[in-house]
């Protein structure tokens, strides 16, 4: 039986909302006081009010797309390895990332991200 509030289901809803560029559906997967960090502890955003403009700006990119490569679930922790196509100032490209989500009571409480190397599409440059 599929648990709608399982950590994997919550993170999948977050990814689906990201792909759909639906800010409000995406924020609904996060606790109101959720925190986003870079690996190492640097706070990127805290709470919906700080997260909303970050996502809204990202969703304006015409080529934005996230592809899940692998997902690992251990208890309430979900680790996603993704490749995200972006419109960087230097041109269209992609970046790998690992996102670690802690899901508490059916919502993402913390998200920690490690970015890989940015690759610019030479055909688009």
Beta strands, then each sheet from edge to edge (+ up, - down):
strand 1: 30-38
strand 2: 43-46
strand 3: 65-74
strand 4: 77-88
strand 5: 91-104
strand 6: 107-120
sheet 1: 2+ 1- 6- 5+ 4- 3+
end
